[in-house]
Amino acid sequence: MTPLMLGLLFLAVTLLFMFSGAPIAFALGSVAVVFMLGFMPASALDTVTQNVYEEMASITLLSIPLFILKGAAIGRSRAGQDLYAALHAWMGRVPGGLGIANVLACALFAAMAGSSPATCSAIGSAGIPEMRRRGYSPGFAAGIIAAGGTLGILLPPSITMILYAVAAEQSLGRLFLAGIFPGLLLVALFAAYAMWRYKREYAAASPGSPLLQRETFTRRQKFEMLPRVIPFVLLLTGVMVALYGGFATPSETAGLGALLALLLIAVIYKVWRPRDLAPILAATLKESTMLMMIIGMSLLFSYVMSYLHISQSTAQWIVGMHLSKWVLLAAILLMIVMLGFFLPPVSIILMTAPIVLPPLKAAGFDLVWFGILMTIVMEAGLIHPPVGLNIFVIKNIAPDITLGQIIRGVLPFVLLMFVAVLLICIAPSIATALPDAVMGS
């Protein structure tokens, strides 16, 4: 069978398993085993466990459960609500300040927790009711939180970035640094849209609307809200200094962050008893196990593709088309957008990396820079239908907001993400300047 026919068959079987409703990890693992049985030596099955273990025996992947523990500790305390309340108080005089406060709270919480769903849940559970009480339309309130939550996979420490670093064999430190300015760019775009949309809703508000009422906070009230927030911001800063200052490896930094997060919630929120810690540890174990299963099966899936020369042949075919570098980039990003309709970022990275990275490298693209573009495009996948994860997180915490309202609310933010992609293509230094300055070009 020719590589082309084998590749098409591999694609068809993968889609069949994906749409069967099987969990992603088992779908990918099943496809790999089926093709091992049909097209590889019988002895290959004897090495499945060994292959998966060898692929996962990466010190970088060790940081994933530790970052998840850090995120679970912060996400299951009142840190998110307190962070939101403090920003709300300090942004009260700015037009659309409540919406901007939610964007900033999502960004800071995402950087502390590293999880998109956790950010949506922690900030949205307080932010959405407050925005609606203040007269914000349901779709607008939902869109702000859903879009803000996606920053969890771009701003460090990002689990998605960790997986990309492993798949692309790039420096994790450079990737983390490269995500900071693009993350701030998205925050600025989201905040500007929140202000513009607020002004439109404010102008259209009828007399007596809560939107026309302003809440004021005294200076004393503002400062009283800071003591619970500052320690978590210092934790974020300390983790970044430890990582980029060369004081600790990513895994050591993750462990340090997790321990400090547990210490902070014990001191500030009195979460230290076994019954309080049990949900945090259970959530960490569940999410880590699920994620590591997906990673292991995705790596086995990629190994089979490589053994059967499917990924190499596809990459050669793409190179052989002699597309201009920007057409090649656009085609690959479009493919990622389409995959985002159905797959989470973890699977997209591990499934496509063997195919798309060699042609991009041959075309002269910086793979760290491309990792940022890919992450932003996958962020959009978290909030566009049919599978946008954050849409369903919002639906869960605000069940009275219809799915149609949520989707209409998030679409402007999807467009802003593609604006950010275009800006980073025009000015690559948005992503590359900071890592080059800190770690050298």
BELDA-V971774 format. One record per run of one state. SS is the DSSP state (H for helix, E for strand, L for the rest). FROM is the first residue (numbers start at 1). LEN is the number of residues. If there is no record, write none. Layout:
SS;FROM;LEN / SS;FROM;LEN
This chain:
L;1;2 / H;3;16 / L;19;5 / H;24;16 / L;40;2 / H;42;15 / L;57;5 / H;62;14 / L;76;3 / H;79;12 / L;91;6 / H;97;17 / L;114;2 / H;116;18 / L;134;4 / H;138;16 / L;154;5 / H;159;10 / L;169;3 / H;172;33 / L;205;5 / H;210;3 / L;213;6 / H;219;6 / L;225;2 / H;227;18 / L;245;5 / H;250;20 / L;270;4 / H;274;34 / L;308;2 / H;310;11 / L;321;4 / H;325;15 / L;340;5 / H;345;18 / L;363;4 / H;367;15 / L;382;7 / H;389;9 / L;398;5 / H;403;24 / L;427;2 / H;429;11 / L;440;2
